[in-house]
């Protein structure tokens, strides 16, 4: 089947699309159409539409995760390249932050 290649600021991703799906572009919008509607093909349609959407988001935006510590006495501190978590244990949990991750 056809291969979708998505290039962006944060890399390049590619994905092979099944033959039952048809892709075309209208006004900077990629349309995924279904040629034959069976239960399996409808599932493939939804899967690949979502995969393409996630590929576009993945190469255009950095992955961001926001963690929220909720509770009395829970704290997180950053010192140099380590994060020190006070999570109710008898000792602090110290984790080294990898170089690729920005905190």
N, C-alpha and C positions, 0 to 999 in steps of 0.2 A: 504494500500500500504506500501511499504518499508519506513523506516525512516532513514534519513541522519543525522548523528551526527558529528559535527565538533568541535574538541577541539583544543585550542591554548593557547597562553600565556595570553590572556585577557579574557578567559572564555570558555564556552561551549554553542553551539547553536544546535538545532535540528529542522528538518522540515519533514513533511510527504509528500511523493512523490506519485502522482496518479499512478494507475495500468497501464495506457497507456504508461508510461515512463519506460525505462530500463536503469539501471546504471551499468557500469563496469569500472574497473581501468586498465589502460595500462601505464606502465613506469611512475608511480607517477602522472598520469593525469586521472582525473575522466571524463568519457565519458557519456553523456546523450543522449540516442537513443530513437526514437519514433517508437512504434510498429504499430500504425494505423494512417495514415495521413488524418485527417479531419481538417477542419478549426479550430475547438475548440481545438483539440489535438495539432496542431501546435502552437497555442497561449499558451497552457499549457507548451509545450516544452520550448519555449523562456522564459516564466515567471520563471519556476523552474530552468533552467540553470542559469539565472541571479541571482535568490535568493541564489543558492548554491555558486556562485562566490562571492556574497556580504557577505555571511556567512564566507567564508574562509578569505576574507580580514578583516572582522570585528573582528575575533578572533586572527589574526596574527599581525595587525597593530593598533596603537592607532588612534582614530579619530582626524583629524587635520583640522582646518579651519583657513584660512588666510583672514583677513579683511584688506581692503585698504581704507583709508580715502582720498578722492580726493576733492580738492577745496581749496580756499584761506581761511586760518584761522581755518581749522578743525584740531583738535589735540586730542590725547588720551594720558593720563598719568596714571601710576599705583602708588598708594600710599597704602602701607600695603596690605590689602585684598580688596581694592576698585579700580575701574577703573573710572577715571574722563574724561568725553568726552566733548569737546568744539565743538558743532555742529551748531553754528549760532543762538542758542536760547539766550534769555536775561540772562540765568543762565546756569551754567555747569550741565550736567547730570551725576549723581553719581550712580554707580551700584556696589553692593557687589559681589565679585567673590566667587562662591561656592567652598567648600573645595576640591571637586572631580576634579575641572578644574585647569589645569596648564596654566598660562599665561606668 
